[in-house]
Amino acid sequence: MSENKVWKEKKTNLGNAIIVGAIFVVLSFIVGLNWNSWFGGFMPYLGIGGSSNTDWSALDEVYNKLASSYNGEIDKAKLVEGAKKGMTKALGDTYTVYMDSEETAEFYDDLHGNVGSGIGVEMGLRDGYVRVLRTLPDNPAQKAGMLAGDIIYKVNDEVVYDLSTDEIAKKVKGETGSEVTVTIVRDGKEKSFTMKREAINNVSAYVDYDGSTAIVTVTRFDEDTGTMVQNFAKYFADKGVKKVILDLRNNGGGYVAAAQDLLSLWIDGDKVLVQKSKHFGNTDSSARNGKAILKDMKTVVLVNGASASASEIVAGALQDYKKATIVGEKTYGKGVVQSLYNLSGGTVLKVTTADWYTPNDRSINGEGIEPDIKVERSYEDINSMKDPQMDKAKSL
């Protein structure tokens, strides 16, 4: 199947999805019972007022009409869940979402690297499609022959190319030893790979050494990432390390506090970002004091289009303070902060609560961070194990 054909189908499906989505949002709002009391307790989490200034009687009216005329069974619990999802979706913010209990568990597993069993690929949105960014060494996808740049077209014969990266990832994961068939589009042609899922080891940070250079790779920012890298740095002197390469490529972010901990290795107590919020005001976040054991060490940071959120906080602060040279490609551009609110039944509301700015008051939202030295790495480079970005970092 050609990429053009995929795109044509994608536009058609997207149009249908918008229509269905609009209907879904409308229907989601018609959850009944007592809207004023139910939404009165829920709406403050969205920052748009409570029952004292919000009249939901129109929704009561619609629900009552459904209850008295719908020719079928009404599952009130499902309608309530649908209302929560529909309400957050209607905000039009990609990052503000309501997660049911199952989605909440998956979210925290991903955040902490408990990815379970899969095929060992990193995926991301590129040129309008979810593509393979790289295959992990000694994992099923690499052994089967999947390559960076492949468009993920089907999973077990289900067309998925028009789904999000997270939705596709969920379909690829499964029980250890179970089989999954992934169909990709490469050079306009379909190719299928049937693989057995394996447990994926996914640490948040690791270090390698190239002579007197320490290469620290951070794959995500979880609660232990900052401490982990600080422990690496404590042994740099014993290893004779004189230079550091911090690799943040394909790192989609995580906890802001973990980014602060990491930055504390280079920045001693100074401001590392500013959060500006409609409801919570402006807040400065600073690096920790007395931890900056790398503040005078020559440092290069590697980034690409999948470096986002907390990765951009780190790169932006180091760039502003001229503590590092940024090498690679422009970053993703996620300059907003989400807060997690625990709700009843093990569910979570993830809400965009602030915009964030670099120490020099730069907003990168939708813009990304421009590297000091631009070096591209093509899919051909990745598949042939070439890394011109890393080569440039080492040469600096």
GUGU-611109 format. One line per field, with one value per residue (C-alpha): residue number from 1; residue in one letter; x, z, y. Coordinates in Angstrom, 3 decimals. Layout:
num = NUM / ...
residuo = a / ...
x = X / ...
z = Z / ...
y = Y / ...
end
This chain:
num = 1 / 2 / 3 / 4 / 5 / 6 / 7 / 8 / 9 / 10 / 11 / 12 / 13 / 14 / 15 / 16 / 17 / 18 / 19 / 20 / 21 / 22 / 23 / 24 / 25 / 26 / 27 / 28 / 29 / 30 / 31 / 32 / 33 / 34 / 35 / 36 / 37 / 38 / 39 / 40 / 41 / 42 / 43 / 44 / 45 / 46 / 47 / 48 / 49 / 50 / 51 / 52 / 53 / 54 / 55 / 56 / 57 / 58 / 59 / 60 / 61 / 62 / 63 / 64 / 65 / 66 / 67 / 68 / 69 / 70 / 71 / 72 / 73 / 74 / 75 / 76 / 77 / 78 / 79 / 80 / 81 / 82 / 83 / 84 / 85 / 86 / 87 / 88 / 89 / 90 / 91 / 92 / 93 / 94 / 95 / 96 / 97 / 98 / 99 / 100 / 101 / 102 / 103 / 104 / 105 / 106 / 107 / 108 / 109 / 110 / 111 / 112 / 113 / 114 / 115 / 116 / 117 / 118 / 119 / 120 / 121 / 122 / 123 / 124 / 125 / 126 / 127 / 128 / 129 / 130 / 131 / 132 / 133 / 134 / 135 / 136 / 137 / 138 / 139 / 140 / 141 / 142 / 143 / 144 / 145 / 146 / 147 / 148 / 149 / 150 / 151 / 152 / 153 / 154 / 155 / 156 / 157 / 158 / 159 / 160 / 161 / 162 / 163 / 164 / 165 / 166 / 167 / 168 / 169 / 170 / 171 / 172 / 173 / 174 / 175 / 176 / 177 / 178 / 179 / 180 / 181 / 182 / 183 / 184 / 185 / 186 / 187 / 188 / 189 / 190 / 191 / 192 / 193 / 194 / 195 / 196 / 197 / 198 / 199 / 200 / 201 / 202 / 203 / 204 / 205 / 206 / 207 / 208 / 209 / 210 / 211 / 212 / 213 / 214 / 215 / 216 / 217 / 218 / 219 / 220 / 221 / 222 / 223 / 224 / 225 / 226 / 227 / 228 / 229 / 230 / 231 / 232 / 233 / 234 / 235 / 236 / 237 / 238 / 239 / 240 / 241 / 242 / 243 / 244 / 245 / 246 / 247 / 248 / 249 / 250 / 251 / 252 / 253 / 254 / 255 / 256 / 257 / 258 / 259 / 260 / 261 / 262 / 263 / 264 / 265 / 266 / 267 / 268 / 269 / 270 / 271 / 272 / 273 / 274 / 275 / 276 / 277 / 278 / 279 / 280 / 281 / 282 / 283 / 284 / 285 / 286 / 287 / 288 / 289 / 290 / 291 / 292 / 293 / 294 / 295 / 296 / 297 / 298 / 299 / 300 / 301 / 302 / 303 / 304 / 305 / 306 / 307 / 308 / 309 / 310 / 311 / 312 / 313 / 314 / 315 / 316 / 317 / 318 / 319 / 320 / 321 / 322 / 323 / 324 / 325 / 326 / 327 / 328 / 329 / 330 / 331 / 332 / 333 / 334 / 335 / 336 / 337 / 338 / 339 / 340 / 341 / 342 / 343 / 344 / 345 / 346 / 347 / 348 / 349 / 350 / 351 / 352 / 353 / 354 / 355 / 356 / 357 / 358 / 359 / 360 / 361 / 362 / 363 / 364 / 365 / 366 / 367 / 368 / 369 / 370 / 371 / 372 / 373 / 374 / 375 / 376 / 377 / 378 / 379 / 380 / 381 / 382 / 383 / 384 / 385 / 386 / 387 / 388 / 389 / 390 / 391 / 392 / 393 / 394 / 395 / 396
residuo = m / s / e / n / k / v / w / k / e / k / k / t / n / l / g / n / a / i / i / v / g / a / i / f / v / v / l / s / f / i / v / g / l / n / w / n / s / w / f / g / g / f / m / p / y / l / g / i / g / g / s / s / n / t / d / w / s / a / l / d / e / v / y / n / k / l / a / s / s / y / n / g / e / i / d / k / a / k / l / v / e / g / a / k / k / g / m / t / k / a / l / g / d / t / y / t / v / y / m / d / s / e / e / t / a / e / f / y / d / d / l / h / g / n / v / g / s / g / i / g / v / e / m / g / l / r / d / g / y / v / r / v / l / r / t / l / p / d / n / p / a / q / k / a / g / m / l / a / g / d / i / i / y / k / v / n / d / e / v / v / y / d / l / s / t / d / e / i / a / k / k / v / k / g / e / t / g / s / e / v / t / v / t / i / v / r / d / g / k / e / k / s / f / t / m / k / r / e / a / i / n / n / v / s / a / y / v / d / y / d / g / s / t / a / i / v / t / v / t / r / f / d / e / d / t / g / t / m / v / q / n / f / a / k / y / f / a / d / k / g / v / k / k / v / i / l / d / l / r / n / n / g / g / g / y / v / a / a / a / q / d / l / l / s / l / w / i / d / g / d / k / v / l / v / q / k / s / k / h / f / g / n / t / d / s / s / a / r / n / g / k / a / i / l / k / d / m / k / t / v / v / l / v / n / g / a / s / a / s / a / s / e / i / v / a / g / a / l / q / d / y / k / k / a / t / i / v / g / e / k / t / y / g / k / g / v / v / q / s / l / y / n / l / s / g / g / t / v / l / k / v / t / t / a / d / w / y / t / p / n / d / r / s / i / n / g / e / g / i / e / p / d / i / k / v / e / r / s / y / e / d / i / n / s / m / k / d / p / q / m / d / k / a / k / s / l
x = 0.000 / 1.491 / 1.970 / -0.341 / -3.084 / -2.506 / -2.864 / -6.073 / -7.603 / -6.297 / -8.056 / -11.321 / -11.054 / -10.085 / -13.210 / -15.366 / -13.583 / -14.289 / -18.000 / -18.150 / -16.098 / -18.474 / -21.432 / -19.569 / -18.842 / -22.482 / -23.742 / -21.136 / -22.601 / -26.051 / -25.240 / -28.066 / -28.966 / -28.325 / -26.013 / -25.751 / -24.568 / -22.339 / -20.607 / -20.473 / -17.936 / -16.059 / -15.787 / -13.291 / -10.721 / -11.136 / -10.868 / -14.182 / -16.288 / -18.575 / -22.274 / -22.701 / -22.247 / -22.943 / -26.408 / -26.553 / -30.333 / -30.248 / -28.354 / -30.913 / -33.543 / -31.749 / -31.037 / -34.627 / -35.808 / -33.384 / -34.456 / -38.107 / -37.778 / -34.549 / -35.410 / -32.702 / -30.915 / -29.082 / -25.870 / -25.545 / -21.971 / -20.831 / -22.588 / -20.823 / -17.449 / -18.296 / -19.240 / -15.894 / -13.996 / -16.258 / -15.984 / -12.191 / -12.029 / -14.319 / -11.650 / -9.635 / -6.363 / -4.371 / -2.717 / -5.820 / -7.410 / -9.546 / -8.189 / -10.310 / -8.800 / -7.272 / -5.799 / -4.472 / -2.613 / -1.123 / -0.142 / 1.817 / 3.400 / 4.652 / 5.822 / 7.880 / 9.174 / 7.061 / 6.327 / 5.694 / 6.222 / 6.387 / 8.600 / 11.174 / 10.508 / 10.425 / 7.627 / 6.785 / 4.731 / 6.747 / 5.430 / 1.834 / 2.343 / 3.412 / 6.756 / 9.459 / 12.104 / 14.487 / 14.512 / 16.022 / 19.047 / 18.405 / 14.634 / 12.007 / 11.481 / 15.152 / 15.584 / 12.554 / 13.870 / 11.769 / 13.587 / 13.533 / 11.187 / 8.664 / 5.049 / 3.024 / 0.033 / -1.659 / -1.466 / -2.937 / -4.726 / -6.373 / -5.665 / -4.020 / -2.074 / -4.629 / -4.366 / -2.070 / 1.327 / 0.000 / -2.991 / -0.774 / 1.689 / -1.121 / -2.069 / 1.534 / 2.033 / 0.819 / 1.697 / 5.236 / 5.494 / 2.289 / 2.463 / 1.715 / 1.766 / 2.760 / 2.305 / 4.386 / 4.616 / 8.142 / 8.936 / 5.252 / 5.010 / 3.419 / 5.473 / 4.307 / 6.325 / 5.040 / 6.932 / 6.755 / 6.539 / 9.390 / 9.863 / 11.430 / 14.111 / 13.578 / 15.737 / 15.333 / 19.069 / 22.379 / 25.984 / 28.711 / 32.288 / 34.348 / 37.810 / 37.512 / 33.926 / 30.893 / 27.833 / 24.715 / 21.505 / 18.212 / 15.173 / 12.520 / 12.237 / 10.746 / 11.032 / 14.473 / 16.122 / 17.794 / 19.198 / 20.388 / 22.361 / 23.738 / 25.092 / 26.733 / 28.387 / 29.873 / 32.118 / 33.174 / 36.385 / 37.405 / 36.802 / 38.900 / 35.892 / 36.583 / 33.625 / 29.957 / 27.478 / 23.860 / 21.663 / 18.009 / 16.959 / 13.525 / 12.931 / 9.294 / 9.596 / 8.151 / 8.329 / 9.422 / 11.101 / 13.311 / 14.427 / 15.266 / 17.332 / 19.245 / 19.888 / 21.260 / 24.395 / 25.232 / 23.272 / 23.693 / 20.445 / 19.492 / 16.140 / 15.643 / 12.112 / 9.125 / 5.546 / 2.802 / -0.735 / -4.153 / -5.253 / -2.023 / 0.002 / 3.667 / 6.100 / 9.877 / 11.483 / 15.157 / 17.926 / 19.050 / 21.857 / 25.242 / 24.816 / 26.480 / 29.530 / 29.483 / 29.112 / 32.574 / 32.642 / 32.471 / 28.985 / 27.113 / 23.373 / 21.864 / 18.227 / 15.841 / 12.198 / 11.042 / 12.788 / 9.882 / 8.627 / 11.104 / 13.821 / 13.223 / 13.324 / 16.808 / 18.073 / 16.572 / 18.078 / 21.542 / 21.387 / 20.290 / 23.075 / 25.604 / 26.428 / 26.188 / 26.224 / 22.955 / 23.466 / 20.948 / 17.523 / 14.809 / 12.896 / 9.180 / 7.897 / 5.807 / 5.917 / 2.985 / 2.742 / 0.173 / -0.997 / -2.423 / -5.597 / -6.600 / -10.342 / -12.592 / -12.363 / -8.641 / -9.122 / -6.986 / -7.551 / -4.466 / -4.921 / -2.801 / -2.364 / 0.466 / 2.758 / 6.462 / 9.322 / 13.092 / 15.170 / 15.528 / 11.719 / 11.582 / 8.367 / 9.055 / 5.457 / 4.783 / 8.214 / 10.749 / 14.361 / 16.731 / 20.060 / 23.259 / 24.633 / 22.138 / 22.957 / 20.341 / 20.200 / 18.243 / 16.412 / 19.108 / 21.723 / 19.829 / 19.346 / 22.996 / 24.067 / 25.502 / 25.133 / 26.400 / 24.884 / 26.894 / 29.978 / 29.605 / 29.122 / 32.323 / 34.243 / 33.237
z = 0.000 / -1.013 / 1.380 / -0.892 / -0.493 / 3.246 / 3.328 / 1.280 / 3.597 / 6.552 / 5.460 / 4.930 / 8.284 / 9.946 / 8.580 / 9.801 / 13.143 / 13.584 / 12.922 / 15.209 / 17.806 / 17.750 / 18.222 / 20.994 / 22.827 / 22.582 / 23.745 / 26.470 / 27.939 / 28.294 / 31.370 / 33.730 / 37.298 / 39.126 / 36.882 / 39.094 / 42.096 / 40.117 / 38.054 / 41.050 / 42.633 / 39.412 / 37.650 / 40.034 / 38.747 / 35.334 / 36.735 / 35.299 / 38.385 / 40.478 / 41.003 / 42.431 / 39.030 / 36.585 / 35.488 / 34.119 / 33.976 / 30.174 / 30.524 / 33.023 / 30.411 / 27.709 / 30.022 / 31.232 / 27.649 / 26.893 / 29.995 / 29.012 / 25.299 / 24.458 / 23.138 / 24.986 / 28.271 / 29.686 / 31.547 / 33.813 / 34.855 / 31.217 / 30.510 / 33.430 / 32.202 / 28.713 / 30.070 / 31.806 / 28.638 / 26.456 / 28.724 / 28.722 / 24.999 / 24.272 / 25.689 / 22.537 / 24.454 / 23.488 / 26.890 / 29.094 / 29.421 / 31.773 / 32.319 / 33.623 / 36.111 / 33.445 / 31.518 / 34.771 / 35.594 / 32.081 / 32.309 / 35.534 / 34.196 / 31.131 / 33.227 / 35.431 / 32.600 / 33.406 / 29.753 / 30.137 / 27.068 / 23.508 / 20.422 / 21.341 / 19.125 / 19.788 / 17.813 / 17.140 / 14.889 / 11.817 / 8.589 / 9.578 / 10.416 / 13.422 / 12.385 / 13.923 / 15.323 / 16.238 / 17.161 / 20.492 / 20.377 / 20.762 / 20.771 / 18.501 / 16.099 / 15.281 / 14.878 / 12.569 / 10.296 / 11.158 / 10.355 / 11.426 / 9.180 / 8.738 / 8.952 / 11.411 / 9.246 / 10.925 / 14.161 / 13.913 / 10.670 / 12.366 / 10.526 / 13.051 / 11.056 / 11.920 / 15.684 / 18.151 / 19.167 / 22.601 / 21.122 / 18.738 / 21.522 / 23.625 / 20.758 / 20.246 / 23.922 / 25.376 / 27.384 / 27.229 / 24.581 / 22.774 / 19.058 / 17.355 / 13.651 / 12.685 / 9.096 / 8.011 / 4.880 / 3.537 / 0.179 / -0.765 / -0.085 / 2.728 / 4.730 / 7.699 / 10.638 / 13.082 / 16.376 / 19.876 / 22.554 / 25.047 / 28.336 / 27.617 / 29.951 / 29.953 / 32.453 / 32.526 / 32.329 / 31.674 / 31.091 / 28.664 / 28.383 / 25.359 / 26.676 / 28.924 / 27.749 / 29.673 / 27.479 / 29.670 / 27.956 / 29.599 / 28.063 / 30.290 / 33.480 / 36.232 / 39.997 / 40.222 / 37.083 / 38.690 / 41.555 / 39.125 / 37.009 / 40.112 / 41.222 / 37.823 / 38.119 / 41.534 / 39.907 / 36.907 / 38.605 / 39.315 / 35.620 / 34.481 / 32.863 / 31.499 / 29.119 / 29.141 / 26.360 / 27.598 / 25.114 / 25.324 / 21.868 / 21.726 / 25.387 / 25.649 / 29.161 / 32.543 / 35.958 / 36.152 / 39.502 / 37.809 / 35.289 / 38.206 / 39.844 / 36.628 / 36.018 / 39.548 / 38.309 / 36.172 / 37.732 / 41.432 / 42.926 / 40.071 / 38.312 / 35.686 / 34.516 / 35.100 / 35.177 / 34.291 / 35.180 / 34.943 / 38.215 / 40.167 / 39.221 / 38.227 / 39.906 / 39.568 / 39.860 / 40.782 / 40.688 / 43.963 / 45.916 / 46.361 / 43.709 / 40.682 / 40.418 / 36.605 / 36.408 / 34.895 / 32.750 / 28.962 / 28.042 / 24.830 / 24.783 / 21.954 / 20.985 / 18.130 / 17.154 / 19.770 / 22.659 / 24.514 / 27.752 / 30.590 / 27.989 / 26.633 / 30.143 / 30.584 / 27.138 / 27.383 / 30.791 / 29.867 / 26.655 / 28.456 / 31.034 / 28.337 / 30.306 / 27.232 / 23.457 / 22.021 / 18.988 / 16.731 / 15.466 / 16.686 / 19.635 / 19.791 / 21.358 / 24.386 / 26.597 / 28.871 / 32.260 / 33.333 / 36.877 / 37.924 / 40.027 / 41.633 / 41.394 / 42.751 / 41.545 / 40.768 / 37.946 / 37.146 / 35.509 / 33.726 / 33.245 / 31.509 / 34.375 / 33.192 / 30.402 / 31.116 / 30.028 / 30.061 / 32.539 / 29.845 / 29.536 / 26.241 / 25.360 / 23.275 / 22.998 / 19.394 / 18.458 / 20.009 / 20.885 / 18.030 / 18.488 / 18.576 / 15.944 / 13.616 / 12.595 / 11.076 / 11.468 / 8.746 / 8.961 / 6.664 / 9.215 / 12.026 / 10.088 / 9.064 / 12.665 / 11.743 / 14.180 / 12.793 / 15.759 / 18.261 / 16.051 / 16.084 / 19.842 / 20.327 / 17.977 / 20.056
y = 0.000 / 3.363 / 6.292 / 8.340 / 5.752 / 5.680 / 9.474 / 9.455 / 6.864 / 8.804 / 12.017 / 10.142 / 8.409 / 11.674 / 13.356 / 10.511 / 10.559 / 14.267 / 13.705 / 10.682 / 12.533 / 15.477 / 13.167 / 11.358 / 14.591 / 15.676 / 12.299 / 12.229 / 15.377 / 13.853 / 11.859 / 12.521 / 11.850 / 15.116 / 17.149 / 20.184 / 18.173 / 15.810 / 18.494 / 20.776 / 18.449 / 17.749 / 21.106 / 22.725 / 20.218 / 21.835 / 25.337 / 26.536 / 27.008 / 24.886 / 24.417 / 27.915 / 29.575 / 26.744 / 25.632 / 22.094 / 21.881 / 21.628 / 18.358 / 17.100 / 17.845 / 15.828 / 12.912 / 12.757 / 12.644 / 9.804 / 7.921 / 8.167 / 7.431 / 5.536 / 2.066 / 0.194 / -0.237 / 2.789 / 1.991 / 5.013 / 4.172 / 4.103 / 7.363 / 9.007 / 7.748 / 8.943 / 12.344 / 12.731 / 11.858 / 13.962 / 16.992 / 16.995 / 16.234 / 19.193 / 21.517 / 20.861 / 20.406 / 17.317 / 17.134 / 17.468 / 14.038 / 11.994 / 8.474 / 5.627 / 3.179 / 0.935 / 3.852 / 5.334 / 2.118 / 2.020 / 5.684 / 5.185 / 1.996 / 3.864 / 6.803 / 4.501 / 2.340 / -0.718 / -1.327 / -5.050 / -7.211 / -6.020 / -6.048 / -3.396 / -0.387 / 3.335 / 4.997 / 8.614 / 10.870 / 11.863 / 13.423 / 12.704 / 9.017 / 6.979 / 5.553 / 3.401 / 5.779 / 2.998 / -0.660 / -1.671 / -3.996 / -7.732 / -7.314 / -8.957 / -6.032 / -5.693 / -9.440 / -9.601 / -6.847 / -3.798 / -0.548 / 3.081 / 5.021 / 2.196 / 3.392 / 1.310 / 0.354 / -2.624 / -4.603 / -8.113 / -7.111 / -4.102 / -0.838 / 1.494 / 4.097 / 6.787 / 6.148 / 7.913 / 6.581 / 5.585 / 3.730 / 1.774 / 0.968 / -0.530 / -2.856 / -3.959 / -4.854 / -8.126 / -11.202 / -12.528 / -15.233 / -14.253 / -13.466 / -10.172 / -9.347 / -5.820 / -4.638 / -1.668 / 0.476 / 0.929 / 2.539 / 2.327 / -1.405 / -3.377 / -5.853 / -7.938 / -9.254 / -11.876 / -11.766 / -13.187 / -10.532 / -10.353 / -8.514 / -5.131 / -3.784 / -0.039 / 1.846 / 5.630 / 6.399 / 4.686 / 5.716 / 4.609 / 5.818 / 6.807 / 7.572 / 10.628 / 11.312 / 10.087 / 9.507 / 9.759 / 8.653 / 9.622 / 7.898 / 9.537 / 11.564 / 9.437 / 9.893 / 8.239 / 9.638 / 12.654 / 10.600 / 7.938 / 10.405 / 12.140 / 8.765 / 8.294 / 11.710 / 10.941 / 8.338 / 10.438 / 11.612 / 8.013 / 7.240 / 10.186 / 11.873 / 15.370 / 15.787 / 14.806 / 14.075 / 14.144 / 12.280 / 13.357 / 12.183 / 10.520 / 11.427 / 12.513 / 13.958 / 13.047 / 14.710 / 18.357 / 17.606 / 15.026 / 17.658 / 19.989 / 17.239 / 16.615 / 20.321 / 20.608 / 18.851 / 21.889 / 24.773 / 25.621 / 26.897 / 29.234 / 29.441 / 26.703 / 27.466 / 29.723 / 28.445 / 30.928 / 29.916 / 31.556 / 29.980 / 29.497 / 32.568 / 32.624 / 30.256 / 29.994 / 26.560 / 26.370 / 23.809 / 22.247 / 23.881 / 22.244 / 19.540 / 21.188 / 18.925 / 19.221 / 23.012 / 23.506 / 20.383 / 20.620 / 19.368 / 18.648 / 17.872 / 15.826 / 16.474 / 15.692 / 16.156 / 13.652 / 15.422 / 16.991 / 18.515 / 17.803 / 17.162 / 20.651 / 22.113 / 20.649 / 21.643 / 25.138 / 25.902 / 24.603 / 26.625 / 29.826 / 29.546 / 28.537 / 25.411 / 23.169 / 23.152 / 21.818 / 19.554 / 17.795 / 18.778 / 21.165 / 19.729 / 18.916 / 22.133 / 21.119 / 24.186 / 23.376 / 21.681 / 19.109 / 18.412 / 15.055 / 14.995 / 11.700 / 11.117 / 8.388 / 4.803 / 4.904 / 7.409 / 10.436 / 13.805 / 15.152 / 18.898 / 21.508 / 23.985 / 26.257 / 27.365 / 27.107 / 29.353 / 28.964 / 31.025 / 33.711 / 33.850 / 31.982 / 30.161 / 27.065 / 25.820 / 24.891 / 26.214 / 23.870 / 24.611 / 25.304 / 23.511 / 25.549 / 23.202 / 21.534 / 17.974 / 15.686 / 11.935 / 10.156 / 6.857 / 5.470 / 6.548 / 4.815 / 1.588 / 1.468 / 2.183 / 5.596 / 8.470 / 11.787 / 13.635 / 11.610 / 11.922 / 15.718 / 15.747 / 13.741 / 16.036 / 19.055
end
